[in-house]
Amino acid sequence: MHTEHTSGRRILLPVILSLTVASQASAWELASGSNGHLNFEVNGAAGIFHSDKRYNMDGAVDAGDVSWREAYLEYGLHFGYRSTLGRWDGALTALSSGTWGDGDAAGFSNGSERETELEQAWLRWSSDQLLSALGADGLVISAGRQAATLGDGFILGTDMVSMGRGLGDEFDRGGAYYLGGRTAFDRTAIVTVGGAEGWRGDLMYLRSDNPFQAEMEMAVANIEHVGENATFGLSALKGLDVEQRYAEALGLEERDGMKVYSARFQGNAGIEQLFLSGEYAHQRVDSGTENAWYLETGWTFTERAWQPALTYRYSQFSTGYDPLFYGFTRGFGTWYQGEVAANYAGPFSSNAKVHHLGLLLNPREDLSIGLAAFDFSTRDTSEGDLSGQELDLYAEWAATDHISLIPLVGLFSPEKSAAEGGTQLGGRGDNLYAQLLMFVSF
């Protein structure tokens, strides 16, 4: 369970990422001592959204604009205890979420969703300095309800898709579809060997309780080398089981027995301003083979005012590629490419070629301004054409130590309307999209 190092490039949205995976948030200290602590932690998010256009993912035919609101709040206990036999950590949290208003632009939610459920319930043992040959925390064993990722989330980036009632009550996970606060897999067992540097590996058993993921059960093996200038990794994933009624409804039956092999790298090749990243994923299912890959490069102009960071990425997904549990890890565009395209209009990391150009400016320590452009091309248009372009302008402002605000405006231009084989209702005119997000941690 490891996220690649990204030396040479500023990490995007650090506050969002820490809240999303519920890690090390600010806390109320309930008890503490020289060997341990017990904290009560709270984090959450809220957003207001507007889209001039709707998309017919739920079979809707009515065009028009939509406005809605989403929120979630996670709250619970985190503890840590250190002894001569290693270190123990754990968490027990619940998460309340909801959607209000018209529901999202794709109709995955309708505004009536409200739910409170158990979110995290995990226990982890770390070897600390006990196994000196493996280094600090050279052996880590954990189990329970927890999030898990591989690399930068290209194929596994937590279990964060949170549908509402738009596809039926059986798929309702409490709304907050865009915010996706629920990230924990229902059942996990993870063993990690190796510390933060050098050779390391993971063995994982993961089971989702997410109906939209067909409650997939899988085994994952990962090995990687973390160096000063680059990280290289190899992973293998095998689908062990699915919930048949959900798999049949969503066309995910082949996840049972699916095999996925992945190779990736990320680093700066020893040049501080440079960023390089790439991954190739190969899927084997009963009906054949599929693949997806990307290459990305970036440069940060460290000597210039506002330290502009310019990035370009090309990604490609075969016609029948199953994107599995791709997630939000390095900020806007990874791996939800385009705020409108990735969330509402499609493509959803399948049957597509995507060009992405990004610019990030840092005028102040507490403020970043970003511009992200995307060009989407559908590879096989026999069953529809989701080609289009999108431009997103956003800002990230750490207003206080506990509150961050992120306004965003996007312009999405599909090449086909729903009547022409696309998804946008009411014609293929430009869609003006806006959202304002607030993230809090206490």
C-alpha positions as CSV (number, residue, x, y, z in Angstrom):
1,M,0.0,0.0,0.0
2,H,2.2,2.7,-1.3
3,T,2.1,6.0,-3.2
4,E,4.9,6.8,-5.6
5,H,7.5,9.5,-4.6
6,T,7.1,12.7,-6.7
7,S,10.4,14.5,-6.0
8,G,11.0,17.4,-8.3
9,R,7.3,18.4,-8.5
10,R,5.0,20.0,-5.9
11,I,2.3,17.6,-4.8
12,L,-1.2,19.0,-5.8
13,L,-4.0,19.5,-3.4
14,P,-2.2,18.3,-0.2
15,V,-5.1,19.2,2.0
16,I,-7.7,17.4,-0.1
17,L,-5.7,14.3,-0.3
18,S,-5.1,14.1,3.4
19,L,-8.8,14.5,4.0
20,T,-9.8,12.1,1.3
21,V,-7.9,9.2,2.8
22,A,-8.6,10.3,6.3
23,S,-4.9,10.3,7.3
24,Q,-3.3,12.3,10.1
25,A,-5.9,15.0,10.3
26,S,-6.0,17.6,13.1
27,A,-7.4,16.0,16.2
28,W,-8.8,16.4,19.7
29,E,-6.4,14.6,22.0
30,L,-8.4,12.4,24.4
31,A,-5.4,10.6,26.0
32,S,-1.7,10.7,25.6
33,G,1.5,9.4,27.1
34,S,5.0,8.6,26.3
35,N,4.1,5.5,24.5
36,G,0.7,6.2,22.9
37,H,-2.3,8.4,22.2
38,L,-6.0,8.3,21.6
39,N,-7.5,11.1,19.4
40,F,-10.9,12.1,18.2
41,E,-10.7,13.3,14.6
42,V,-13.1,15.0,12.3
43,N,-12.8,15.8,8.6
44,G,-15.2,16.6,5.9
45,A,-16.1,18.4,2.7
46,A,-19.0,20.3,1.2
47,G,-19.6,21.5,-2.3
48,I,-22.1,23.5,-4.4
49,F,-22.3,22.6,-8.1
50,H,-24.0,23.9,-11.3
51,S,-24.0,22.5,-14.8
52,D,-25.7,24.1,-17.8
53,K,-26.1,20.7,-19.4
54,R,-27.2,17.2,-18.3
55,Y,-25.9,13.8,-19.4
56,N,-28.1,10.7,-19.9
57,M,-26.2,8.2,-17.9
58,D,-29.4,7.2,-16.0
59,G,-31.5,7.0,-19.1
60,A,-32.9,10.6,-18.7
61,V,-34.1,12.4,-21.7
62,D,-34.9,15.9,-20.2
63,A,-32.4,18.6,-21.1
64,G,-31.7,21.6,-18.9
65,D,-29.4,22.9,-16.3
66,V,-28.9,21.4,-12.8
67,S,-27.8,22.7,-9.5
68,W,-27.0,20.6,-6.4
69,R,-25.1,20.4,-3.2
70,E,-23.0,17.6,-1.6
71,A,-21.4,17.1,1.8
72,Y,-19.8,14.4,4.0
73,L,-18.4,14.3,7.5
74,E,-16.1,11.6,8.9
75,Y,-15.6,11.4,12.6
76,G,-14.1,8.9,15.0
77,L,-11.2,7.5,17.0
78,H,-7.6,7.0,16.0
79,F,-5.0,5.5,18.4
80,G,-1.3,4.7,18.4
81,Y,0.8,2.7,20.9
82,R,4.5,1.9,20.8
83,S,6.2,-0.9,22.8
84,T,9.4,-2.9,22.6
85,L,7.4,-5.3,20.3
86,G,6.6,-2.7,17.7
87,R,4.0,-0.1,17.1
88,W,0.2,-0.5,17.0
89,D,-2.2,1.9,15.2
90,G,-5.9,1.8,14.5
91,A,-9.0,3.7,13.6
92,L,-12.8,3.4,14.1
93,T,-14.8,6.1,12.3
94,A,-18.2,6.7,10.8
95,L,-19.1,8.8,7.8
96,S,-22.3,10.7,7.1
97,S,-23.1,12.0,3.6
98,G,-25.8,13.4,1.5
99,T,-26.8,15.1,-1.8
100,W,-29.4,18.0,-2.0
101,G,-31.0,19.8,-4.9
102,D,-31.4,18.5,-8.4
103,G,-28.8,15.8,-8.1
104,D,-25.6,15.6,-10.2
105,A,-25.4,16.3,-13.9
106,A,-25.2,12.6,-14.9
107,G,-28.2,11.6,-12.8
108,F,-26.3,9.3,-10.6
109,S,-27.9,11.0,-7.6
110,N,-31.3,12.8,-7.4
111,G,-30.9,15.0,-4.3
112,S,-32.6,12.6,-1.8
113,E,-29.6,10.7,-0.6
114,R,-28.7,10.6,3.1
115,E,-26.7,7.9,4.8
116,T,-24.5,7.3,7.9
117,E,-22.3,4.2,7.8
118,L,-19.2,2.7,9.4
119,E,-16.2,3.9,7.3
120,Q,-12.8,2.9,8.9
121,A,-12.3,0.0,11.3
122,W,-8.7,-1.2,11.0
123,L,-5.8,-2.3,13.1
124,R,-2.1,-2.1,12.0
125,W,1.1,-3.5,13.5
126,S,4.4,-2.0,12.4
127,S,7.8,-3.5,13.3
128,D,9.3,0.0,14.1
129,Q,13.0,-0.8,14.9
130,L,12.3,-4.4,15.9
131,L,13.6,-6.0,12.7
132,S,16.7,-4.0,12.0
133,A,17.6,-6.0,8.9
134,L,14.5,-4.7,7.2
135,G,14.9,-1.1,8.4
136,A,12.5,1.1,10.2
137,D,8.9,-0.3,9.8
138,G,10.3,-3.0,7.6
139,L,7.3,-5.2,8.3
140,V,3.7,-3.8,8.5
141,I,0.6,-6.0,8.9
142,S,-2.9,-4.5,8.8
143,A,-6.5,-5.7,8.5
144,G,-10.0,-4.4,8.6
145,R,-11.9,-1.6,6.7
146,Q,-9.3,0.7,5.2
147,A,-8.2,2.4,2.0
148,A,-5.6,1.0,-0.2
149,T,-3.7,2.3,-3.3
150,L,-1.2,1.2,-5.9
151,G,1.2,3.8,-7.3
152,D,-0.7,7.0,-8.2
153,G,-4.0,5.2,-8.5
154,F,-4.1,4.4,-12.2
155,I,-5.7,1.0,-11.5
156,L,-6.2,1.0,-7.7
157,G,-6.9,4.3,-5.9
158,T,-9.2,3.4,-3.0
159,D,-12.9,2.5,-3.2
160,M,-14.3,6.0,-3.6
161,V,-17.1,5.9,-6.2
162,S,-20.3,6.8,-4.3
163,M,-23.5,6.5,-6.3
164,G,-26.8,7.8,-5.3
165,R,-30.3,6.6,-6.3
166,G,-30.1,7.5,-9.9
167,L,-29.4,3.9,-11.0
168,G,-31.7,2.4,-8.4
169,D,-31.8,2.2,-4.6
170,E,-29.6,-0.9,-4.6
171,F,-26.7,1.2,-5.9
172,D,-27.2,4.0,-3.4
173,R,-24.1,4.5,-1.3
174,G,-25.2,7.8,0.4
175,G,-24.7,10.3,-2.4
176,A,-21.9,12.9,-2.4
177,Y,-21.1,11.4,-5.8
178,Y,-18.5,14.0,-6.7
179,L,-16.8,14.3,-3.3
180,G,-16.5,10.6,-2.9
181,G,-15.7,10.6,0.8
182,R,-16.1,6.8,1.3
183,T,-12.7,5.3,0.4
184,A,-12.4,2.2,2.6
185,F,-12.6,-1.3,1.3
186,D,-14.9,-3.4,3.3
187,R,-12.5,-6.2,4.1
188,T,-8.7,-6.1,3.8
189,A,-5.6,-7.9,4.9
190,I,-2.3,-6.2,3.9
191,V,1.3,-7.2,4.5
192,T,4.1,-4.8,3.6
193,V,7.8,-5.8,3.6
194,G,10.5,-3.1,3.3
195,G,10.6,0.5,4.5
196,A,10.2,3.8,2.8
197,E,13.3,3.4,0.6
198,G,14.9,0.7,-1.5
199,W,13.2,-2.6,-2.3
200,R,9.7,-3.1,-0.8
201,G,6.6,-5.1,-1.5
202,D,3.0,-5.6,-0.6
203,L,0.5,-8.5,-0.6
204,M,-3.1,-7.5,-0.3
205,Y,-6.5,-9.1,0.0
206,L,-9.3,-6.6,-0.8
207,R,-13.0,-6.9,-0.9
208,S,-15.3,-4.0,-1.9
209,D,-18.8,-3.6,-0.5
210,N,-19.6,-1.1,-3.3
211,P,-22.5,-2.3,-5.5
212,F,-21.3,-0.1,-8.4
213,Q,-18.0,-2.1,-8.3
214,A,-20.0,-5.3,-8.2
215,E,-18.6,-5.9,-4.7
216,M,-15.4,-7.2,-6.3
217,E,-13.0,-9.4,-4.3
218,M,-9.3,-9.4,-5.3
219,A,-5.8,-10.3,-4.5
220,V,-2.9,-7.9,-5.2
221,A,0.9,-8.4,-5.2
222,N,3.2,-5.4,-5.6
223,I,7.0,-5.0,-5.7
224,E,8.9,-1.7,-6.2
225,H,12.2,0.0,-5.8
226,V,12.1,3.5,-4.2
227,G,15.2,5.4,-5.1
228,E,16.3,9.0,-4.6
229,N,15.5,10.0,-8.2
230,A,12.8,7.5,-9.2
231,T,10.5,4.7,-8.2
232,F,9.9,1.6,-10.3
233,G,7.1,-0.8,-9.6
234,L,5.5,-4.1,-10.8
235,S,2.0,-5.2,-9.7
236,A,-0.3,-8.1,-10.3
237,L,-4.0,-8.2,-9.5
238,K,-6.5,-11.1,-9.7
239,G,-10.2,-10.9,-9.4
240,L,-11.5,-13.6,-7.0
241,D,-15.2,-13.0,-7.0
242,V,-18.1,-10.6,-7.7
243,E,-21.7,-10.2,-6.6
244,Q,-23.4,-11.7,-9.6
245,R,-26.6,-9.5,-9.6
246,Y,-24.6,-6.3,-9.6
247,A,-22.0,-7.7,-12.1
248,E,-24.8,-8.7,-14.5
249,A,-26.5,-5.3,-14.3
250,L,-23.2,-3.4,-14.9
251,G,-21.6,-5.8,-17.4
252,L,-18.8,-6.6,-15.0
253,E,-19.0,-10.4,-14.9
254,E,-15.5,-10.8,-16.3
255,R,-14.0,-9.3,-13.1
256,D,-14.3,-12.7,-11.6
257,G,-11.0,-14.3,-12.7
258,M,-9.6,-11.1,-14.3
259,K,-5.9,-10.8,-14.2
260,V,-4.1,-7.4,-14.4
261,Y,-0.4,-6.8,-14.7
262,S,1.1,-3.4,-14.3
263,A,4.6,-1.7,-14.7
264,R,5.2,1.9,-13.7
265,F,7.8,4.5,-12.9
266,Q,7.8,8.0,-11.4
267,G,10.6,10.4,-10.5
268,N,12.9,13.2,-11.7
269,A,16.0,11.4,-13.1
270,G,18.1,13.6,-10.8
271,I,16.9,16.9,-12.2
272,E,15.0,18.9,-9.5
273,Q,12.7,20.7,-11.9
274,L,11.8,17.6,-14.0
275,F,8.8,15.3,-13.4
276,L,8.4,12.0,-15.2
277,S,5.7,9.3,-14.8
278,G,4.3,6.4,-16.7
279,E,2.4,3.2,-16.3
280,Y,1.3,0.3,-18.5
281,A,-1.6,-2.0,-17.4
282,H,-2.4,-5.3,-19.2
283,Q,-5.8,-7.0,-18.5
284,R,-6.7,-10.6,-19.2
285,V,-10.3,-11.8,-19.2
286,D,-12.2,-14.7,-20.7
287,S,-13.1,-12.7,-23.8
288,G,-9.6,-11.5,-24.6
289,T,-7.0,-8.9,-23.5
290,E,-7.2,-5.2,-22.9
291,N,-4.7,-2.5,-22.0
292,A,-4.2,1.0,-20.8
293,W,-1.1,3.2,-20.5
294,Y,0.1,6.8,-20.0
295,L,3.3,8.8,-20.2
296,E,3.6,12.2,-18.5
297,T,6.3,14.8,-18.2
298,G,6.5,18.1,-16.4
299,W,8.8,21.0,-15.6
300,T,8.7,23.4,-12.7
301,F,10.3,26.8,-13.5
302,T,11.7,27.2,-10.0
303,E,13.6,30.5,-10.7
304,R,10.5,32.2,-12.1
305,A,7.9,34.2,-10.2
306,W,5.0,32.0,-8.9
307,Q,7.1,28.9,-9.9
308,P,5.0,27.8,-12.8
309,A,4.7,24.0,-13.3
310,L,3.9,22.9,-16.8
311,T,2.9,19.2,-17.5
312,Y,1.8,17.2,-20.5
313,R,0.3,13.7,-20.4
314,Y,-0.9,11.2,-23.0
315,S,-3.1,8.3,-21.9
316,Q,-4.8,5.6,-23.9
317,F,-7.4,3.0,-22.9
318,S,-8.4,0.1,-25.1
319,T,-12.0,-0.4,-26.3
320,G,-13.0,-2.9,-23.5
321,Y,-10.6,-1.8,-20.8
322,D,-12.1,-2.0,-17.3
323,P,-10.7,1.0,-15.3
324,L,-11.3,-0.9,-12.0
325,F,-10.7,1.3,-8.9
326,Y,-8.8,4.3,-10.4
327,G,-8.7,7.2,-7.9
328,F,-8.0,10.8,-7.1
329,T,-4.3,10.9,-5.9
330,R,-2.1,13.6,-7.4
331,G,-4.7,16.3,-7.9
332,F,-7.1,17.4,-10.7
333,G,-6.7,15.1,-13.7
334,T,-5.4,12.1,-11.9
335,W,-7.2,10.0,-12.5
336,Y,-10.5,11.8,-13.0
337,Q,-9.5,13.4,-16.3
338,G,-11.7,16.5,-16.7
339,E,-14.3,17.6,-14.1
340,V,-17.2,17.3,-16.5
341,A,-15.8,14.4,-18.7
342,A,-14.6,12.2,-15.9
343,N,-17.6,12.7,-13.6
344,Y,-20.6,13.1,-15.8
345,A,-20.2,13.0,-19.6
346,G,-17.5,10.4,-20.2
347,P,-15.2,8.8,-21.3
348,F,-14.6,7.1,-18.0
349,S,-11.0,5.8,-18.5
350,S,-12.1,3.3,-21.2
351,N,-12.2,3.3,-25.1
352,A,-10.4,6.6,-25.3
353,K,-7.2,8.6,-26.1
354,V,-6.6,11.6,-23.9
355,H,-4.2,14.5,-24.3
356,H,-3.8,16.6,-21.1
357,L,-1.9,19.9,-20.6
358,G,-1.7,21.4,-17.2
359,L,-0.3,24.6,-15.7
360,L,0.0,25.3,-11.9
361,L,1.0,28.7,-10.5
362,N,1.9,29.4,-6.8
363,P,1.5,33.1,-6.1
364,R,1.5,32.6,-2.4
365,E,2.3,29.8,0.1
366,D,-1.4,29.3,0.8
367,L,-2.7,29.8,-2.8
368,S,-2.3,27.9,-6.0
369,I,-4.0,28.6,-9.4
370,G,-4.3,25.8,-12.0
371,L,-5.4,25.5,-15.6
372,A,-6.1,22.0,-17.1
373,A,-6.9,21.3,-20.7
374,F,-8.1,18.0,-22.1
375,D,-8.8,16.5,-25.6
376,F,-10.7,13.3,-25.6
377,S,-11.0,10.9,-28.6
378,T,-13.2,7.8,-28.6
379,R,-11.3,4.9,-30.2
380,D,-14.3,2.7,-31.3
381,T,-17.4,4.8,-32.1
382,S,-19.6,2.0,-33.2
383,E,-21.6,2.2,-29.9
384,G,-21.3,5.9,-29.3
385,D,-18.8,8.8,-29.5
386,L,-17.7,10.6,-26.3
387,S,-15.0,12.7,-28.0
388,G,-14.7,16.3,-26.9
389,Q,-12.6,19.0,-25.2
390,E,-12.5,20.5,-21.8
391,L,-10.9,23.5,-20.1
392,D,-10.9,23.8,-16.3
393,L,-9.7,26.8,-14.3
394,Y,-9.4,26.4,-10.5
395,A,-7.7,27.8,-7.4
396,E,-6.7,26.1,-4.1
397,W,-6.7,28.4,-1.1
398,A,-5.8,27.3,2.4
399,A,-8.0,29.8,4.1
400,T,-7.0,28.7,7.7
401,D,-5.2,25.8,9.2
402,H,-8.5,23.9,9.2
403,I,-10.3,25.1,6.1
404,S,-9.5,25.0,2.4
405,L,-11.6,26.5,-0.4
406,I,-11.4,25.4,-4.1
407,P,-13.4,27.2,-6.7
408,L,-13.5,25.8,-10.2
409,V,-15.0,26.8,-13.6
410,G,-15.0,24.4,-16.5
411,L,-16.0,24.6,-20.2
412,F,-16.9,21.2,-21.8
413,S,-17.4,20.9,-25.6
414,P,-18.6,17.5,-26.8
415,E,-18.3,16.6,-30.5
416,K,-21.6,14.7,-30.4
417,S,-24.9,15.2,-28.6
418,A,-26.9,12.4,-27.0
419,A,-29.1,12.3,-30.1
420,E,-25.9,11.9,-32.2
421,G,-24.3,9.1,-30.1
422,G,-22.8,11.2,-27.3
423,T,-24.2,11.7,-23.8
424,Q,-25.0,15.5,-23.6
425,L,-28.7,16.2,-23.6
426,G,-30.1,19.3,-25.5
427,G,-27.5,19.5,-28.2
428,R,-23.7,19.6,-28.4
429,G,-23.3,23.2,-27.4
430,D,-20.7,24.2,-24.8
431,N,-21.4,23.4,-21.2
432,L,-20.4,25.9,-18.6
433,Y,-19.8,24.1,-15.3
434,A,-18.9,25.6,-11.9
435,Q,-18.3,24.3,-8.4
436,L,-17.1,25.6,-5.0
437,L,-15.5,23.1,-2.6
438,M,-14.7,23.4,1.1
439,F,-12.6,20.9,3.0
440,V,-12.3,21.0,6.8
441,S,-10.3,19.1,9.4
442,F,-10.4,19.4,13.2
